[in-house]
Structure formats: structure tokens, C-alpha cells
Amino acid sequence: MAKHIKSQETSKNDGRKYNKRLAPKPISTTDKQVKPARSTKAKKDRISSFAVSAMKEVFGGEKEAFIHMAELAKANFNQMQLLMQYAYGKPSDKIGDDGGKKTKVAPTINFVVNGNTTPQIDNTIDITDE
């Protein structure tokens, strides 16, 4: 078969400067992914109220839900760890640690000298205009 010969009247582009076929762009990239909605204090409170109401509906109350969790903890270490974290908080790395809270104690400066007495200035020179 003979090679198709293009007409001499057509060109590679339509006359615009730098008009050429570009490489295809990817459909989705990591920077264009949809970010999750922001979590606000109201949403967190709403989620905790949903959890409490679900516990009351399924188990009859919060106490019964924790009793059920304690029964599951006998067989499963992860359940035991979760129950302990709910009861006592997350453990710290050091024994006797205050949970990583470091507070600085600023020194107090007392400007009162000898109670309520005001300091007296001695040997003052009084100059009057003449």
C-alpha cells in the first residue's frame, strides 16, 4: 500500500504560535483529592451524643454497655486496653508523669516595702525663687 501523502495546503497546526498536541493530563492527582470536612467542637459533641444514645438504645444504658465491654475484655486484649483507657486515660511513658503537661512557675515580685509605710527621702534641698 502506498503511504498517504498529505496535501501541501495543510499545515501541522492551525497557524497559532506554539500550537501542538500536549501530553494527556492525569485525571486525578493527590493534590486534587477532596479533603474531608472540618471537625468542629459542635460536630464532636454531636458524635458523642450519638454514641451515648446508641448505647442506651442497644444496651439499655451506659453502665450496661461498659459491663458488656468488660465481658468482651476477658477474651480480647484490645477490648481490655480500650476499657482501661476509658477508665483511667492513656498511659504515659514515665511512671509518675503528669501526662506531659509542663507548667512554668513565674516568680512573684512584691513591690510593697515594709508594709504600708512609704519610703522617706532624707537630706532634701529646697530652693526658692527670688
ZAVO-275835 format. One record per atom (N, C-alpha, C): atom name; residue number from 0; residue in one letter; x, y, z. Coordinates in Angstrom, 1 decimal, padded with zeros to 4 digits. Atoms other than C-alpha are relative to their C-alpha. Example, Ala and Ser with C-alpha at 12.3 -4.5 7.8 and 13.67 -1.06 7.14 Angstrom:
atomo->N, num->0, residuo->A, east->000.9, north->-001.2, up->000.0
atomo->CA, num->0, residuo->A, east->012.3, north->-004.5, up->007.8
atomo->C, num->0, residuo->A, east->000.9, north->001.2, up->000.0
atomo->N, num->1, residuo->S, east->-000.9, north->-001.1, up->000.0
atomo->CA, num->1, residuo->S, east->013.7, north->-001.1, up->007.1
atomo->C, num->1, residuo->S, east->-000.8, north->001.1, up->000.8
! end
This chain:
atomo->N, num->0, residuo->M, east->000.8, north->-001.2, up->000.0
atomo->CA, num->0, residuo->M, east->000.0, north->000.0, up->000.0
atomo->C, num->0, residuo->M, east->000.9, north->001.2, up->000.0
atomo->N, num->1, residuo->A, east->-000.8, north->-001.2, up->000.0
atomo->CA, num->1, residuo->A, east->001.2, north->003.4, up->-000.7
atomo->C, num->1, residuo->A, east->-000.3, north->000.9, up->001.2
atomo->N, num->2, residuo->K, east->000.2, north->-000.9, up->-001.1
atomo->CA, num->2, residuo->K, east->001.7, north->005.9, up->002.0
atomo->C, num->2, residuo->K, east->-000.8, north->001.2, up->-000.3
atomo->N, num->3, residuo->H, east->000.9, north->-001.1, up->000.3
atomo->CA, num->3, residuo->H, east->-000.9, north->008.6, up->002.3
atomo->C, num->3, residuo->H, east->000.8, north->001.3, up->000.0
atomo->N, num->4, residuo->I, east->-000.8, north->-001.3, up->000.1
atomo->CA, num->4, residuo->I, east->000.6, north->011.9, up->001.2
atomo->C, num->4, residuo->I, east->-001.0, north->001.1, up->000.3
atomo->N, num->5, residuo->K, east->000.8, north->-001.1, up->-000.4
atomo->CA, num->5, residuo->K, east->-000.8, north->015.0, up->002.9
atomo->C, num->5, residuo->K, east->000.1, north->001.1, up->-001.1
atomo->N, num->6, residuo->S, east->000.1, north->-001.1, up->000.9
atomo->CA, num->6, residuo->S, east->-001.8, north->017.9, up->000.9
atomo->C, num->6, residuo->S, east->001.0, north->001.1, up->000.4
atomo->N, num->7, residuo->Q, east->-001.0, north->-001.1, up->-000.3
atomo->CA, num->7, residuo->Q, east->000.7, north->020.8, up->000.6
atomo->C, num->7, residuo->Q, east->-000.7, north->001.2, up->000.5
atomo->N, num->8, residuo->E, east->000.8, north->-001.1, up->-000.5
atomo->CA, num->8, residuo->E, east->-002.1, north->023.2, up->001.5
atomo->C, num->8, residuo->E, east->-000.3, north->000.0, up->001.5
atomo->N, num->9, residuo->T, east->000.3, north->000.1, up->-001.5
atomo->CA, num->9, residuo->T, east->-002.5, north->021.9, up->005.1
atomo->C, num->9, residuo->T, east->001.3, north->000.1, up->000.7
atomo->N, num->10, residuo->S, east->-001.2, north->000.0, up->-000.8
atomo->CA, num->10, residuo->S, east->000.0, north->022.5, up->007.9
atomo->C, num->10, residuo->S, east->-000.2, north->-000.8, up->001.3
atomo->N, num->11, residuo->K, east->000.1, north->000.7, up->-001.2
atomo->CA, num->11, residuo->K, east->000.8, north->020.8, up->011.2
atomo->C, num->11, residuo->K, east->-000.9, north->000.6, up->001.0
atomo->N, num->12, residuo->N, east->000.8, north->-000.7, up->-001.0
atomo->CA, num->12, residuo->N, east->-001.0, north->023.4, up->013.2
atomo->C, num->12, residuo->N, east->-000.9, north->001.0, up->-000.8
atomo->N, num->13, residuo->D, east->000.9, north->-000.8, up->000.7
atomo->CA, num->13, residuo->D, east->-003.7, north->025.9, up->012.5
atomo->C, num->13, residuo->D, east->000.4, north->001.5, up->000.0
atomo->N, num->14, residuo->G, east->-000.5, north->-001.4, up->000.1
atomo->CA, num->14, residuo->G, east->-001.5, north->029.0, up->012.5
atomo->C, num->14, residuo->G, east->000.3, north->000.7, up->001.3
atomo->N, num->15, residuo->R, east->-000.3, north->-000.6, up->-001.3
atomo->CA, num->15, residuo->R, east->-001.4, north->029.8, up->016.2
atomo->C, num->15, residuo->R, east->001.5, north->-000.4, up->000.4
atomo->N, num->16, residuo->K, east->-001.4, north->000.2, up->-000.5
atomo->CA, num->16, residuo->K, east->002.1, north->030.1, up->017.8
atomo->C, num->16, residuo->K, east->000.0, north->-001.1, up->001.1
atomo->N, num->17, residuo->Y, east->-000.2, north->001.1, up->-000.9
atomo->CA, num->17, residuo->Y, east->003.2, north->027.0, up->019.7
atomo->C, num->17, residuo->Y, east->-001.2, north->-000.9, up->000.1
atomo->N, num->18, residuo->N, east->001.2, north->000.9, up->000.0
atomo->CA, num->18, residuo->N, east->000.0, north->025.1, up->018.8
atomo->C, num->18, residuo->N, east->000.4, north->-001.4, up->-000.4
atomo->N, num->19, residuo->K, east->-000.4, north->001.4, up->000.2
atomo->CA, num->19, residuo->K, east->000.9, north->021.5, up->019.2
atomo->C, num->19, residuo->K, east->-000.7, north->-000.9, up->001.0
atomo->N, num->20, residuo->R, east->000.7, north->000.9, up->-000.9
atomo->CA, num->20, residuo->R, east->-000.6, north->018.4, up->020.8
atomo->C, num->20, residuo->R, east->000.9, north->-000.2, up->001.3
atomo->N, num->21, residuo->L, east->-000.7, north->000.1, up->-001.2
atomo->CA, num->21, residuo->L, east->000.3, north->018.3, up->024.5
atomo->C, num->21, residuo->L, east->-000.2, north->-001.4, up->000.6
atomo->N, num->22, residuo->A, east->000.2, north->001.3, up->-000.6
atomo->CA, num->22, residuo->A, east->000.7, north->015.2, up->026.6
atomo->C, num->22, residuo->A, east->-001.3, north->000.0, up->000.8
atomo->N, num->23, residuo->P, east->001.2, north->000.0, up->-000.8
atomo->CA, num->23, residuo->P, east->-002.5, north->014.0, up->028.3
atomo->C, num->23, residuo->P, east->000.2, north->000.2, up->001.4
atomo->N, num->24, residuo->K, east->-000.2, north->-000.3, up->-001.4
atomo->CA, num->24, residuo->K, east->-003.0, north->015.3, up->031.8
atomo->C, num->24, residuo->K, east->-000.7, north->-001.1, up->000.8
atomo->N, num->25, residuo->P, east->000.6, north->001.0, up->-000.8
atomo->CA, num->25, residuo->P, east->-003.8, north->012.8, up->034.6
atomo->C, num->25, residuo->P, east->-001.4, north->000.5, up->000.4
atomo->N, num->26, residuo->I, east->001.4, north->-000.3, up->-000.4
atomo->CA, num->26, residuo->I, east->-007.5, north->012.6, up->035.6
atomo->C, num->26, residuo->I, east->000.0, north->000.5, up->001.4
atomo->N, num->27, residuo->S, east->000.0, north->-000.4, up->-001.4
atomo->CA, num->27, residuo->S, east->-006.8, north->012.7, up->039.3
atomo->C, num->27, residuo->S, east->001.4, north->-000.1, up->000.5
atomo->N, num->28, residuo->T, east->-001.3, north->000.0, up->-000.6
atomo->CA, num->28, residuo->T, east->-003.8, north->013.6, up->041.3
atomo->C, num->28, residuo->T, east->-000.2, north->000.1, up->001.5
atomo->N, num->29, residuo->T, east->000.1, north->000.0, up->-001.4
atomo->CA, num->29, residuo->T, east->-003.0, north->013.6, up->045.0
atomo->C, num->29, residuo->T, east->-000.4, north->001.4, up->000.5
atomo->N, num->30, residuo->D, east->000.3, north->-001.4, up->-000.5
atomo->CA, num->30, residuo->D, east->-003.3, north->017.4, up->045.4
atomo->C, num->30, residuo->D, east->-001.4, north->000.4, up->-000.4
atomo->N, num->31, residuo->K, east->001.4, north->-000.3, up->000.4
atomo->CA, num->31, residuo->K, east->-006.8, north->017.4, up->043.8
atomo->C, num->31, residuo->K, east->-001.0, north->-000.8, up->000.7
atomo->N, num->32, residuo->Q, east->000.9, north->000.8, up->-000.7
atomo->CA, num->32, residuo->Q, east->-008.3, north->014.9, up->046.1
atomo->C, num->32, residuo->Q, east->-000.9, north->000.9, up->000.9
atomo->N, num->33, residuo->V, east->001.0, north->-000.7, up->-000.8
atomo->CA, num->33, residuo->V, east->-011.4, north->016.0, up->048.1
atomo->C, num->33, residuo->V, east->000.5, north->-000.2, up->001.5
atomo->N, num->34, residuo->K, east->-000.4, north->000.1, up->-001.4
atomo->CA, num->34, residuo->K, east->-010.4, north->016.9, up->051.6
atomo->C, num->34, residuo->K, east->-001.2, north->-000.2, up->000.9
atomo->N, num->35, residuo->P, east->001.2, north->000.3, up->-000.9
atomo->CA, num->35, residuo->P, east->-012.6, north->015.7, up->054.5
atomo->C, num->35, residuo->P, east->-000.5, north->001.3, up->000.6
atomo->N, num->36, residuo->A, east->000.6, north->-001.2, up->-000.7
atomo->CA, num->36, residuo->A, east->-014.9, north->018.2, up->056.2
atomo->C, num->36, residuo->A, east->000.7, north->000.3, up->001.3
atomo->N, num->37, residuo->R, east->-000.6, north->-000.4, up->-001.2
atomo->CA, num->37, residuo->R, east->-013.5, north->020.1, up->059.1
atomo->C, num->37, residuo->R, east->-000.8, north->-000.5, up->001.2
atomo->N, num->38, residuo->S, east->000.7, north->000.4, up->-001.2
atomo->CA, num->38, residuo->S, east->-014.3, north->018.7, up->062.5
atomo->C, num->38, residuo->S, east->000.0, north->001.1, up->001.0
atomo->N, num->39, residuo->T, east->000.1, north->-001.1, up->-001.0
atomo->CA, num->39, residuo->T, east->-015.6, north->021.3, up->064.9
atomo->C, num->39, residuo->T, east->-000.4, north->-000.5, up->001.3
atomo->N, num->40, residuo->K, east->000.4, north->000.4, up->-001.4
atomo->CA, num->40, residuo->K, east->-016.5, north->021.2, up->068.6
atomo->C, num->40, residuo->K, east->-001.4, north->-000.5, up->-000.1
atomo->N, num->41, residuo->A, east->001.4, north->000.4, up->000.1
atomo->CA, num->41, residuo->A, east->-020.2, north->021.0, up->067.7
atomo->C, num->41, residuo->A, east->-000.1, north->-001.4, up->-000.6
atomo->N, num->42, residuo->K, east->000.0, north->001.3, up->000.6
atomo->CA, num->42, residuo->K, east->-019.6, north->018.0, up->065.5
atomo->C, num->42, residuo->K, east->000.4, north->-001.1, up->000.9
atomo->N, num->43, residuo->K, east->-000.5, north->001.0, up->-000.9
atomo->CA, num->43, residuo->K, east->-017.6, north->016.2, up->068.1
atomo->C, num->43, residuo->K, east->-001.0, north->-000.2, up->001.1
atomo->N, num->44, residuo->D, east->001.1, north->000.1, up->-001.0
atomo->CA, num->44, residuo->D, east->-020.3, north->016.9, up->070.7
atomo->C, num->44, residuo->D, east->-001.2, north->-000.8, up->-000.5
atomo->N, num->45, residuo->R, east->001.1, north->000.7, up->000.6
atomo->CA, num->45, residuo->R, east->-022.9, north->015.6, up->068.3
atomo->C, num->45, residuo->R, east->000.3, north->-001.5, up->-000.1
atomo->N, num->46, residuo->I, east->-000.4, north->001.4, up->000.1
atomo->CA, num->46, residuo->I, east->-020.9, north->012.4, up->067.7
atomo->C, num->46, residuo->I, east->-000.1, north->-000.7, up->001.4
atomo->N, num->47, residuo->S, east->000.0, north->000.6, up->-001.3
atomo->CA, num->47, residuo->S, east->-020.5, north->011.8, up->071.4
atomo->C, num->47, residuo->S, east->-001.5, north->-000.2, up->000.5
atomo->N, num->48, residuo->S, east->001.4, north->000.2, up->-000.4
atomo->CA, num->48, residuo->S, east->-024.3, north->012.3, up->072.0
atomo->C, num->48, residuo->S, east->-000.6, north->-001.1, up->-000.8
atomo->N, num->49, residuo->F, east->000.5, north->001.1, up->000.8
atomo->CA, num->49, residuo->F, east->-025.0, north->009.9, up->069.1
atomo->C, num->49, residuo->F, east->000.5, north->-001.3, up->000.7
atomo->N, num->50, residuo->A, east->-000.6, north->001.2, up->-000.6
atomo->CA, num->50, residuo->A, east->-022.7, north->007.3, up->070.8
atomo->C, num->50, residuo->A, east->-000.8, north->-000.3, up->001.3
atomo->N, num->51, residuo->V, east->000.7, north->000.3, up->-001.3
atomo->CA, num->51, residuo->V, east->-024.4, north->007.7, up->074.2
atomo->C, num->51, residuo->V, east->-001.4, north->-000.5, up->-000.3
atomo->N, num->52, residuo->S, east->001.4, north->000.4, up->000.3
atomo->CA, num->52, residuo->S, east->-027.9, north->007.5, up->072.7
atomo->C, num->52, residuo->S, east->000.0, north->-001.5, up->-000.6
atomo->N, num->53, residuo->A, east->-000.1, north->001.4, up->000.6
atomo->CA, num->53, residuo->A, east->-026.8, north->004.3, up->070.7
atomo->C, num->53, residuo->A, east->000.2, north->-001.0, up->001.1
atomo->N, num->54, residuo->M, east->-000.3, north->000.9, up->-001.2
atomo->CA, num->54, residuo->M, east->-025.5, north->002.7, up->074.0
atomo->C, num->54, residuo->M, east->-001.3, north->-000.2, up->000.7
atomo->N, num->55, residuo->K, east->001.2, north->000.1, up->-000.8
atomo->CA, num->55, residuo->K, east->-028.8, north->003.5, up->075.7
atomo->C, num->55, residuo->K, east->-001.0, north->-000.9, up->-000.8
atomo->N, num->56, residuo->E, east->001.0, north->000.8, up->000.8
atomo->CA, num->56, residuo->E, east->-030.8, north->002.0, up->072.8
atomo->C, num->56, residuo->E, east->000.3, north->-001.5, up->-000.1
atomo->N, num->57, residuo->V, east->-000.4, north->001.4, up->000.1
atomo->CA, num->57, residuo->V, east->-028.8, north->-001.2, up->072.4
atomo->C, num->57, residuo->V, east->000.1, north->-000.7, up->001.3
atomo->N, num->58, residuo->F, east->-000.3, north->000.6, up->-001.2
atomo->CA, num->58, residuo->F, east->-027.7, north->-001.9, up->075.9
atomo->C, num->58, residuo->F, east->-000.9, north->000.3, up->001.2
atomo->N, num->59, residuo->G, east->000.9, north->-000.4, up->-001.1
atomo->CA, num->59, residuo->G, east->-030.3, north->-000.1, up->078.0
atomo->C, num->59, residuo->G, east->000.6, north->001.2, up->000.8
atomo->N, num->60, residuo->G, east->-000.7, north->-001.1, up->-000.8
atomo->CA, num->60, residuo->G, east->-027.7, north->002.4, up->079.5
atomo->C, num->60, residuo->G, east->001.5, north->-000.1, up->-000.2
atomo->N, num->61, residuo->E, east->-001.4, north->000.0, up->000.2
atomo->CA, num->61, residuo->E, east->-024.1, north->003.4, up->079.6
atomo->C, num->61, residuo->E, east->000.7, north->-001.1, up->000.9
atomo->N, num->62, residuo->K, east->-000.6, north->001.0, up->-000.9
atomo->CA, num->62, residuo->K, east->-023.4, north->001.1, up->082.6
atomo->C, num->62, residuo->K, east->000.0, north->-001.4, up->-000.6
atomo->N, num->63, residuo->E, east->000.2, north->001.3, up->000.6
atomo->CA, num->63, residuo->E, east->-024.7, north->-001.9, up->080.8
atomo->C, num->63, residuo->E, east->001.0, north->-000.2, up->-001.2
atomo->N, num->64, residuo->A, east->-001.0, north->000.0, up->001.2
atomo->CA, num->64, residuo->A, east->-022.5, north->-001.0, up->077.7
atomo->C, num->64, residuo->A, east->001.4, north->-000.3, up->000.5
atomo->N, num->65, residuo->F, east->-001.3, north->000.2, up->-000.6
atomo->CA, num->65, residuo->F, east->-019.4, north->-000.9, up->079.9
atomo->C, num->65, residuo->F, east->000.1, north->-001.4, up->000.6
atomo->N, num->66, residuo->I, east->000.0, north->001.4, up->-000.6
atomo->CA, num->66, residuo->I, east->-020.3, north->-004.2, up->081.6
atomo->C, num->66, residuo->I, east->000.2, north->-000.9, up->-001.2
atomo->N, num->67, residuo->H, east->-000.2, north->000.9, up->001.2
atomo->CA, num->67, residuo->H, east->-020.6, north->-005.8, up->078.1
atomo->C, num->67, residuo->H, east->001.4, north->000.1, up->-000.5
atomo->N, num->68, residuo->M, east->-001.4, north->-000.1, up->000.5
atomo->CA, num->68, residuo->M, east->-017.2, north->-004.3, up->077.1
atomo->C, num->68, residuo->M, east->000.9, north->-000.7, up->001.0
atomo->N, num->69, residuo->A, east->-000.8, north->000.7, up->-000.9
atomo->CA, num->69, residuo->A, east->-015.7, north->-005.7, up->080.3
atomo->C, num->69, residuo->A, east->000.0, north->-001.5, up->-000.2
atomo->N, num->70, residuo->E, east->000.1, north->001.5, up->000.3
atomo->CA, num->70, residuo->E, east->-017.0, north->-009.2, up->079.4
atomo->C, num->70, residuo->E, east->000.8, north->-000.3, up->-001.2
atomo->N, num->71, residuo->L, east->-000.8, north->000.3, up->001.2
atomo->CA, num->71, residuo->L, east->-015.5, north->-008.9, up->076.0
atomo->C, num->71, residuo->L, east->001.5, north->000.1, up->000.2
atomo->N, num->72, residuo->A, east->-001.4, north->-000.3, up->-000.3
atomo->CA, num->72, residuo->A, east->-012.2, north->-007.7, up->077.5
atomo->C, num->72, residuo->A, east->000.6, north->-001.3, up->000.6
atomo->N, num->73, residuo->K, east->-000.6, north->001.2, up->-000.5
atomo->CA, num->73, residuo->K, east->-011.8, north->-011.1, up->079.2
atomo->C, num->73, residuo->K, east->000.7, north->-000.9, up->-001.1
atomo->N, num->74, residuo->A, east->-000.5, north->000.9, up->001.1
atomo->CA, num->74, residuo->A, east->-011.2, north->-012.8, up->075.8
atomo->C, num->74, residuo->A, east->000.9, north->000.8, up->-000.9
atomo->N, num->75, residuo->N, east->-000.7, north->-000.8, up->001.0
atomo->CA, num->75, residuo->N, east->-009.7, north->-009.9, up->073.8
atomo->C, num->75, residuo->N, east->000.8, north->001.1, up->000.6
atomo->N, num->76, residuo->F, east->-000.8, north->-001.0, up->-000.7
atomo->CA, num->76, residuo->F, east->-006.7, north->-007.8, up->074.8
atomo->C, num->76, residuo->F, east->-000.3, north->001.4, up->-000.5
atomo->N, num->77, residuo->N, east->000.3, north->-001.3, up->000.5
atomo->CA, num->77, residuo->N, east->-007.7, north->-004.9, up->072.5
atomo->C, num->77, residuo->N, east->-001.2, north->000.6, up->000.7
atomo->N, num->78, residuo->Q, east->001.2, north->-000.4, up->-000.8
atomo->CA, num->78, residuo->Q, east->-011.1, north->-004.7, up->074.3
atomo->C, num->78, residuo->Q, east->000.5, north->000.4, up->001.4
atomo->N, num->79, residuo->M, east->-000.5, north->-000.3, up->-001.3
atomo->CA, num->79, residuo->M, east->-009.2, north->-004.7, up->077.6
atomo->C, num->79, residuo->M, east->000.7, north->001.3, up->000.0
atomo->N, num->80, residuo->Q, east->-000.8, north->-001.3, up->000.1
atomo->CA, num->80, residuo->Q, east->-006.9, north->-001.9, up->076.5
atomo->C, num->80, residuo->Q, east->-001.0, north->001.2, up->-000.1
atomo->N, num->81, residuo->L, east->001.0, north->-001.1, up->000.2
atomo->CA, num->81, residuo->L, east->-009.9, north->000.2, up->075.3
atomo->C, num->81, residuo->L, east->-000.7, north->000.3, up->001.3
atomo->N, num->82, residuo->L, east->000.7, north->-000.2, up->-001.3
atomo->CA, num->82, residuo->L, east->-011.7, north->-000.4, up->078.6
atomo->C, num->82, residuo->L, east->000.8, north->000.8, up->001.0
atomo->N, num->83, residuo->M, east->-000.9, north->-000.7, up->-000.9
atomo->CA, num->83, residuo->M, east->-008.7, north->000.7, up->080.6
atomo->C, num->83, residuo->M, east->000.3, north->001.4, up->-000.4
atomo->N, num->84, residuo->Q, east->-000.2, north->-001.4, up->000.4
atomo->CA, num->84, residuo->Q, east->-008.2, north->003.8, up->078.5
atomo->C, num->84, residuo->Q, east->-001.2, north->000.8, up->000.3
atomo->N, num->85, residuo->Y, east->001.2, north->-000.8, up->-000.4
atomo->CA, num->85, residuo->Y, east->-011.8, north->004.8, up->079.1
atomo->C, num->85, residuo->Y, east->000.0, north->000.2, up->001.5
atomo->N, num->86, residuo->A, east->000.1, north->-000.1, up->-001.4
atomo->CA, num->86, residuo->A, east->-011.5, north->004.2, up->082.8
atomo->C, num->86, residuo->A, east->001.1, north->000.9, up->000.6
atomo->N, num->87, residuo->Y, east->-001.1, north->-000.7, up->-000.7
atomo->CA, num->87, residuo->Y, east->-008.0, north->005.6, up->083.6
atomo->C, num->87, residuo->Y, east->000.7, north->001.0, up->-001.0
atomo->N, num->88, residuo->G, east->-000.7, north->-000.8, up->001.0
atomo->CA, num->88, residuo->G, east->-006.9, north->007.5, up->080.4
atomo->C, num->88, residuo->G, east->001.2, north->-000.7, up->-000.6
atomo->N, num->89, residuo->K, east->-001.1, north->000.6, up->000.7
atomo->CA, num->89, residuo->K, east->-004.0, north->006.8, up->078.1
atomo->C, num->89, residuo->K, east->001.2, north->000.0, up->001.0
atomo->N, num->90, residuo->P, east->-001.1, north->000.1, up->-000.8
atomo->CA, num->90, residuo->P, east->-000.9, north->005.6, up->079.9
atomo->C, num->90, residuo->P, east->001.2, north->000.9, up->-000.5
atomo->N, num->91, residuo->S, east->-001.1, north->-000.8, up->000.4
atomo->CA, num->91, residuo->S, east->002.2, north->007.8, up->079.9
atomo->C, num->91, residuo->S, east->001.3, north->-000.9, up->000.0
atomo->N, num->92, residuo->D, east->-001.2, north->000.8, up->000.2
atomo->CA, num->92, residuo->D, east->005.7, north->006.6, up->079.1
atomo->C, num->92, residuo->D, east->000.8, north->-000.1, up->001.4
atomo->N, num->93, residuo->K, east->-000.7, north->000.0, up->-001.2
atomo->CA, num->93, residuo->K, east->007.2, north->007.5, up->082.5
atomo->C, num->93, residuo->K, east->-000.9, north->-000.2, up->001.2
atomo->N, num->94, residuo->I, east->000.7, north->000.2, up->-001.2
atomo->CA, num->94, residuo->I, east->006.0, north->006.4, up->085.9
atomo->C, num->94, residuo->I, east->000.0, north->001.4, up->000.8
atomo->N, num->95, residuo->G, east->000.1, north->-001.2, up->-000.7
atomo->CA, num->95, residuo->G, east->004.7, north->009.4, up->087.9
atomo->C, num->95, residuo->G, east->000.0, north->001.3, up->-000.9
atomo->N, num->96, residuo->D, east->000.1, north->-001.1, up->000.9
atomo->CA, num->96, residuo->D, east->004.5, north->011.6, up->084.8
atomo->C, num->96, residuo->D, east->-001.4, north->000.6, up->000.1
atomo->N, num->97, residuo->D, east->001.3, north->-000.7, up->-000.1
atomo->CA, num->97, residuo->D, east->001.8, north->014.2, up->084.8
atomo->C, num->97, residuo->D, east->-000.7, north->000.1, up->-001.3
atomo->N, num->98, residuo->G, east->000.7, north->000.0, up->001.3
atomo->CA, num->98, residuo->G, east->000.7, north->013.4, up->081.3
atomo->C, num->98, residuo->G, east->000.6, north->000.9, up->-001.0
atomo->N, num->99, residuo->G, east->-000.7, north->-000.8, up->001.0
atomo->CA, num->99, residuo->G, east->003.2, north->015.6, up->079.5
atomo->C, num->99, residuo->G, east->-000.3, north->001.5, up->000.2
atomo->N, num->100, residuo->K, east->000.3, north->-001.4, up->-000.2
atomo->CA, num->100, residuo->K, east->001.9, north->018.8, up->081.0
atomo->C, num->100, residuo->K, east->001.1, north->000.7, up->000.8
atomo->N, num->101, residuo->K, east->-001.0, north->-000.7, up->-000.6
atomo->CA, num->101, residuo->K, east->004.7, north->021.1, up->081.8
atomo->C, num->101, residuo->K, east->-000.5, north->001.5, up->000.3
atomo->N, num->102, residuo->T, east->000.4, north->-001.4, up->-000.3
atomo->CA, num->102, residuo->T, east->003.9, north->024.3, up->083.7
atomo->C, num->102, residuo->T, east->001.2, north->000.7, up->000.6
atomo->N, num->103, residuo->K, east->-001.1, north->-000.9, up->-000.5
atomo->CA, num->103, residuo->K, east->006.3, north->027.1, up->084.4
atomo->C, num->103, residuo->K, east->-000.6, north->000.8, up->001.1
atomo->N, num->104, residuo->V, east->000.4, north->-000.9, up->-001.1
atomo->CA, num->104, residuo->V, east->006.0, north->028.9, up->087.7
atomo->C, num->104, residuo->V, east->000.8, north->001.3, up->000.0
atomo->N, num->105, residuo->A, east->-000.6, north->-001.3, up->000.1
atomo->CA, num->105, residuo->A, east->006.7, north->032.6, up->087.3
atomo->C, num->105, residuo->A, east->000.3, north->000.5, up->001.5
atomo->N, num->106, residuo->P, east->-000.3, north->-000.6, up->-001.3
atomo->CA, num->106, residuo->P, east->008.4, north->034.3, up->090.3
atomo->C, num->106, residuo->P, east->-000.9, north->001.2, up->000.3
atomo->N, num->107, residuo->T, east->000.9, north->-001.2, up->-000.4
atomo->CA, num->107, residuo->T, east->006.2, north->036.8, up->092.2
atomo->C, num->107, residuo->T, east->000.9, north->001.1, up->000.4
atomo->N, num->108, residuo->I, east->-000.8, north->-001.2, up->-000.4
atomo->CA, num->108, residuo->I, east->007.6, north->040.3, up->092.6
atomo->C, num->108, residuo->I, east->-000.9, north->000.8, up->000.9
atomo->N, num->109, residuo->N, east->000.7, north->-000.8, up->-000.9
atomo->CA, num->109, residuo->N, east->006.5, north->042.2, up->095.6
atomo->C, num->109, residuo->N, east->000.6, north->001.4, up->000.1
atomo->N, num->110, residuo->F, east->-000.5, north->-001.4, up->000.0
atomo->CA, num->110, residuo->F, east->006.7, north->046.0, up->095.3
atomo->C, num->110, residuo->F, east->-000.3, north->000.7, up->001.3
atomo->N, num->111, residuo->V, east->000.4, north->-000.7, up->-001.3
atomo->CA, num->111, residuo->V, east->005.4, north->046.8, up->098.8
atomo->C, num->111, residuo->V, east->001.3, north->-000.1, up->000.9
atomo->N, num->112, residuo->V, east->-001.2, north->-000.1, up->-000.9
atomo->CA, num->112, residuo->V, east->008.3, north->047.9, up->101.1
atomo->C, num->112, residuo->V, east->-000.5, north->000.3, up->001.4
atomo->N, num->113, residuo->N, east->000.3, north->-000.1, up->-001.5
atomo->CA, num->113, residuo->N, east->007.8, north->047.4, up->104.9
atomo->C, num->113, residuo->N, east->-001.5, north->000.3, up->000.2
atomo->N, num->114, residuo->G, east->001.5, north->-000.2, up->-000.2
atomo->CA, num->114, residuo->G, east->004.0, north->047.1, up->104.7
atomo->C, num->114, residuo->G, east->-000.6, north->001.2, up->-000.6
atomo->N, num->115, residuo->N, east->000.7, north->-001.2, up->000.5
atomo->CA, num->115, residuo->N, east->002.0, north->050.3, up->104.3
atomo->C, num->115, residuo->N, east->000.8, north->001.3, up->000.1
atomo->N, num->116, residuo->T, east->-000.8, north->-001.3, up->-000.2
atomo->CA, num->116, residuo->T, east->004.8, north->052.8, up->105.1
atomo->C, num->116, residuo->T, east->000.6, north->000.3, up->-001.4
atomo->N, num->117, residuo->T, east->-000.6, north->-000.5, up->001.3
atomo->CA, num->117, residuo->T, east->006.0, north->054.9, up->102.2
atomo->C, num->117, residuo->T, east->001.5, north->000.4, up->000.3
atomo->N, num->118, residuo->P, east->-001.4, north->-000.4, up->-000.2
atomo->CA, num->118, residuo->P, east->009.8, north->055.5, up->101.8
atomo->C, num->118, residuo->P, east->000.2, north->001.5, up->000.1
atomo->N, num->119, residuo->Q, east->-000.2, north->-001.4, up->-000.2
atomo->CA, num->119, residuo->Q, east->011.0, north->058.8, up->103.1
atomo->C, num->119, residuo->Q, east->001.4, north->000.4, up->-000.5
atomo->N, num->120, residuo->I, east->-001.2, north->-000.5, up->000.6
atomo->CA, num->120, residuo->I, east->013.7, north->060.9, up->101.4
atomo->C, num->120, residuo->I, east->000.6, north->001.0, up->001.0
atomo->N, num->121, residuo->D, east->-000.7, north->-000.9, up->-000.9
atomo->CA, num->121, residuo->D, east->016.3, north->062.5, up->103.7
atomo->C, num->121, residuo->D, east->000.9, north->000.9, up->-000.7
atomo->N, num->122, residuo->N, east->-001.0, north->-001.0, up->000.5
atomo->CA, num->122, residuo->N, east->018.6, north->065.5, up->103.1
atomo->C, num->122, residuo->N, east->-000.5, north->000.6, up->-001.3
atomo->N, num->123, residuo->T, east->000.5, north->-000.6, up->001.2
atomo->CA, num->123, residuo->T, east->016.4, north->067.2, up->100.6
atomo->C, num->123, residuo->T, east->000.4, north->001.5, up->000.0
atomo->N, num->124, residuo->I, east->-000.3, north->-001.4, up->000.2
atomo->CA, num->124, residuo->I, east->017.4, north->070.7, up->099.3
atomo->C, num->124, residuo->I, east->-001.1, north->000.7, up->-000.6
atomo->N, num->125, residuo->D, east->001.1, north->-000.8, up->000.5
atomo->CA, num->125, residuo->D, east->014.7, north->073.2, up->098.9
atomo->C, num->125, residuo->D, east->000.5, north->001.3, up->-000.5
atomo->N, num->126, residuo->I, east->-000.4, north->-001.3, up->000.6
atomo->CA, num->126, residuo->I, east->015.4, north->076.1, up->096.5
atomo->C, num->126, residuo->I, east->-001.2, north->000.8, up->-000.3
atomo->N, num->127, residuo->T, east->001.1, north->-000.9, up->000.3
atomo->CA, num->127, residuo->T, east->013.1, north->079.0, up->096.3
atomo->C, num->127, residuo->T, east->000.5, north->001.1, up->-001.0
atomo->N, num->128, residuo->D, east->-000.4, north->-001.1, up->000.9
atomo->CA, num->128, residuo->D, east->013.0, north->081.7, up->093.6
atomo->C, num->128, residuo->D, east->000.0, north->001.3, up->000.7
atomo->N, num->129, residuo->E, east->-000.1, north->-001.3, up->-000.6
atomo->CA, num->129, residuo->E, east->014.0, north->085.2, up->094.5
atomo->C, num->129, residuo->E, east->-000.2, north->001.1, up->-001.1
! end
